[in-house]
Amino acid sequence: MKKIKTYQKVVPSNEAISFEIKRMESIYEKTKGEPDEPHRHDYYIVLIVQKAKGKHIIDFNEFELTGNQIYFVSPGQVHQILEEEKSYGFAITFSEQFLMHNYIQASFVNNLYLFQENGFSPPLNIDDNTLQKAVFFAEQMIEKKGGEGTLQYQALGAWLKLLLILAQEACDLFPDNHTQIIQAGKILLKDFKELLDQNYSKWHKVADYAAALNITSDYLNSSVKNLTGKNVKVHIQNRILLAAKRMLLFSELTNKEIAYELGFSEPANFSQFFKKHTSTSPSAFKKLY
């Protein structure tokens, strides 16, 4: 059974450095185009893709790697980049420690809703004007990272914050007159997702989450669906499936043990659930990878 690789340091040679930016073409040349195995990081990743051809797989969801894209990968997400030719762009990595040292609160990143902690994390597709601005910010970071000065990392933090704000503005499609309503819904969605990450293995019903949030199941469903396009039940199922896939591929647990870990009363119920939503059995899924 293979075990998933986890990168824990932004810069392995110097654990004190918690920010890095590299050109994607340089990474391709260094690795000679050989893809890394599926892995996870203990830090955030932003990929600004100017030109590319290939695939980016995040939490078992496959996305076409092209141009005019920005990817946001959260700590803990399993991902892999498969390039058919040299990619051009920037790979930015930073830790929560970097955010704190530069007075960027975790709530700032969470409230942007660019980083999804688990599951479906599609790229942000941007126009040429937005790409040009993102590349400008990245070039400023490259220049600042290569220099010196006591305020070097504060400057990097400022450019990073501007990049994230630019990305948020590019994906924010809500009309201004609905700001307060949307903001309230986003807060509820954030609270629901936090509860889901903490309790998916024991709470399988919408009513469990609604009760914890002191609202009705109907209100929770409508709020979550308005913002994500999926109801609460689908989010619960997807979170359980994601955990199941990770355990099937990257742990030594048997199917029976995984079933109990995920809150199923019988292994058969887990197998039935998994096959219903993936069209394959847990054992067959292992063989696919």
C-alpha positions in Angstrom: 0.0 0.0 0.0 1.5 3.4 -1.0 1.6 6.1 1.5 0.9 9.7 0.5 3.9 12.1 0.5 3.5 15.2 2.6 5.6 18.3 2.2 5.9 20.1 5.5 8.3 23.0 4.8 7.9 25.7 2.3 11.7 25.7 1.8 13.1 22.3 2.9 16.7 23.7 3.2 15.6 26.5 5.5 12.6 25.9 7.7 12.6 29.5 8.9 11.5 30.7 5.5 7.8 30.4 5.1 7.3 32.0 1.7 8.6 31.0 -1.8 7.8 31.9 -5.4 9.2 30.1 -8.4 8.6 30.2 -12.1 6.7 27.2 -13.4 9.1 26.9 -16.3 12.1 26.7 -14.0 10.4 23.9 -12.0 9.7 22.0 -15.3 13.3 22.3 -16.3 14.6 21.2 -12.9 12.4 18.1 -12.9 12.8 17.5 -16.6 9.1 17.4 -16.9 8.7 14.4 -14.7 5.6 14.7 -12.5 5.7 14.3 -8.8 3.5 11.6 -7.3 0.2 12.6 -5.7 1.1 14.5 -2.6 -0.1 17.1 0.0 1.4 20.2 1.6 1.1 21.7 5.0 1.0 25.1 3.4 -0.9 27.2 0.8 -0.2 27.1 -2.9 -1.2 29.7 -5.6 -0.5 28.8 -9.2 -0.7 31.6 -11.8 -0.8 29.8 -15.1 0.0 31.9 -18.2 0.5 29.1 -20.6 0.3 25.3 -20.1 -1.0 22.0 -21.5 -1.8 19.1 -19.2 -3.9 18.3 -16.1 -4.0 19.4 -12.5 -5.6 16.8 -10.2 -6.9 18.1 -6.9 -8.6 15.8 -4.4 -9.4 13.3 -7.2 -11.0 16.0 -9.4 -9.2 16.5 -12.7 -8.9 19.9 -14.3 -7.4 20.9 -17.7 -4.2 22.8 -17.2 -4.3 25.7 -19.8 -3.5 29.4 -19.8 -5.2 32.3 -18.0 -5.8 30.3 -14.8 -5.1 30.7 -11.1 -5.3 27.6 -8.9 -5.6 27.8 -5.1 -4.6 24.7 -3.1 -5.2 24.5 0.6 -3.0 22.8 3.3 -3.9 19.1 3.3 -5.4 18.8 -0.2 -4.0 16.0 -2.3 -2.9 17.2 -5.8 -0.7 16.3 -8.8 0.3 18.3 -11.9 0.8 16.4 -15.1 2.4 18.6 -17.8 2.4 17.6 -21.5 4.8 20.4 -22.3 6.7 23.2 -20.4 4.3 25.4 -18.4 4.8 29.1 -17.9 3.6 31.0 -14.9 4.4 31.2 -11.1 4.1 28.8 -8.2 3.7 30.7 -4.9 3.8 28.9 -1.5 3.3 30.3 1.9 2.5 29.1 5.4 0.0 30.3 8.0 3.1 31.5 9.9 3.9 33.8 7.0 0.4 35.3 7.2 0.6 35.9 10.9 4.1 37.5 10.7 2.8 39.9 8.1 -0.4 40.8 10.0 -2.6 39.0 7.5 -5.3 37.3 9.6 -6.5 33.8 8.8 -10.0 35.2 8.6 -8.9 37.3 5.6 -7.9 34.2 3.6 -11.0 32.3 4.8 -13.4 35.1 3.9 -12.1 35.3 0.3 -13.4 31.8 -0.4 -10.6 31.2 -2.9 -9.2 28.3 -1.0 -11.4 25.2 -0.5 -10.0 22.9 2.2 -11.4 19.7 0.7 -13.1 18.5 -2.4 -13.9 20.5 -5.6 -11.3 23.2 -6.2 -11.6 24.4 -9.8 -9.2 27.0 -11.2 -10.2 30.6 -11.5 -10.3 31.4 -15.2 -9.3 35.0 -15.8 -9.2 37.4 -18.7 -6.0 38.8 -20.2 -6.2 42.1 -18.2 -6.5 40.3 -14.9 -3.7 37.9 -15.9 -1.4 40.8 -16.7 -2.0 42.3 -13.3 -1.5 38.9 -11.6 1.8 38.5 -13.5 2.9 42.0 -12.5 2.3 41.2 -8.8 4.2 37.9 -9.2 7.1 39.6 -10.9 7.3 42.1 -8.0 7.4 39.2 -5.6 10.2 37.5 -7.6 12.2 40.7 -7.5 11.6 41.3 -3.8 12.4 37.7 -2.9 15.8 37.9 -4.6 16.7 41.1 -2.8 17.5 41.9 0.8 16.2 44.3 3.5 14.6 44.2 6.8 11.1 44.7 5.3 11.5 42.1 2.6 8.9 39.7 3.9 6.5 42.5 4.8 6.7 43.7 1.1 6.1 40.1 -0.1 3.1 39.9 2.2 1.7 43.1 0.7 2.1 41.9 -2.8 0.5 38.6 -1.9 -2.5 40.3 -0.3 -3.0 42.4 -3.4 -2.9 39.3 -5.6 -5.5 37.6 -3.5 -7.8 40.7 -3.6 -7.4 40.8 -7.4 -8.4 37.1 -7.6 -11.4 37.6 -5.3 -12.6 40.6 -7.4 -12.3 38.5 -10.5 -14.5 35.7 -9.2 -17.1 37.9 -7.2 -20.1 37.8 -9.4 -22.7 39.0 -6.9 -24.5 42.3 -7.4 -23.6 45.1 -4.9 -27.2 45.5 -3.6 -27.1 41.9 -2.3 -23.8 42.3 -0.4 -25.3 42.0 3.1 -27.4 39.0 2.2 -24.5 37.2 0.5 -22.1 38.0 3.3 -24.5 36.5 5.9 -24.7 33.4 3.7 -21.0 33.1 3.3 -20.6 33.2 7.1 -23.1 30.4 7.4 -21.4 28.4 4.7 -18.0 28.8 6.4 -19.5 27.6 9.8 -21.1 24.7 8.0 -17.9 23.6 6.3 -16.0 23.8 9.6 -18.6 21.6 11.2 -18.5 19.2 8.3 -14.7 18.9 8.4 -14.9 18.1 12.1 -17.9 15.8 12.1 -18.3 14.1 8.7 -17.4 10.7 10.1 -20.2 10.8 12.7 -22.8 13.2 11.4 -24.4 12.0 8.1 -27.7 13.8 8.3 -28.5 17.4 7.3 -30.5 17.8 10.6 -27.3 17.2 12.6 -25.6 20.2 11.1 -28.7 22.4 11.2 -29.2 21.6 14.9 -25.6 22.5 15.7 -26.0 25.9 13.9 -29.4 26.5 15.5 -31.3 26.8 12.3 -33.7 24.7 10.3 -32.6 22.1 7.8 -34.5 23.9 5.0 -32.8 27.2 5.8 -29.4 25.6 5.8 -30.1 23.7 2.6 -31.3 26.8 0.7 -28.4 29.0 1.9 -25.7 26.5 1.0 -27.3 25.6 -2.3 -27.6 29.3 -3.3 -23.9 29.8 -2.8 -22.5 26.5 -4.0 -25.1 25.1 -6.3 -25.2 21.9 -4.2 -27.4 21.0 -1.3 -26.1 20.0 2.2 -26.6 16.3 1.6 -24.3 16.4 -1.5 -21.6 18.2 0.5 -21.8 15.6 3.3 -21.6 12.7 0.8 -18.7 14.3 -1.1 -16.8 14.9 2.1 -17.2 11.3 3.2 -16.2 10.1 -0.3 -13.1 12.2 -0.3 -12.0 10.8 3.1 -12.8 7.3 1.9 -10.7 7.7 -1.2 -7.8 9.1 0.7 -7.9 6.2 3.2 -8.3 3.6 0.5 -5.2 4.9 -1.3 -3.0 6.3 1.4 -3.5 4.2 4.5 -3.1 0.6 5.6 -6.8 0.4 6.8 -9.0 -2.4 5.5 -12.3 -1.7 3.9 -14.0 -2.8 7.1 -11.9 -0.5 9.2 -12.5 2.4 6.9 -16.3 1.8 7.1 -16.2 2.1 10.9 -13.9 5.1 10.8 -16.4 6.9 8.6 -19.4 6.1 10.8 -21.0 3.3 8.9 -22.7 0.6 11.1 -21.8 -2.2 8.6 -19.0 -2.5 6.0 -21.7 -3.5 3.5 -23.4 -0.1 3.9 -20.1 1.6 3.2 -19.4 -0.5 0.1 -22.9 0.2 -1.2 -22.6 3.9 -0.5 -19.2 4.1 -2.2 -20.3 2.2 -5.3 -23.5 4.2 -5.6 -21.5 7.5 -5.8 -18.4 6.3 -7.8 -19.8 3.4 -9.9 -17.0 1.2 -8.5 -16.4 -0.8 -5.4 -13.8 0.3 -2.8 -11.5 -2.6 -3.7 -11.8 -1.8 -7.5 -11.0 1.8 -6.8 -7.7 0.9 -5.2 -6.7 -0.9 -8.3 -7.4 2.1 -10.5 -4.5 3.9 -8.9 
